């Protein structure tokens, strides 16, 4: 399984979860786990996704998420989960 971590942070507004989920579906990326919280109006969401069957490479998705983030007024990042696993092995 090729896992990717997607993080979203910014001012809370309607449509953030829907926008990110729709973008993932567009690339045939499956959401495995999702955590979201709002603290004092700041929206924060982390998703663990499976991109084994993704229809595009990670770089293309990262570019699309950058554009989506600007549209939604948040910052959206996608990174390989291996990076996070490696950081916590030490």
Secondary structure by P-SEA (a helix, b strand, c coil): cbbbbbbbbccccccaaaaaaaaaaaacccccbbbbbbcccbbbbbbbbbcccccccaaaaaaaaaaaaaaacbbbbbbbaaaaaaaacc
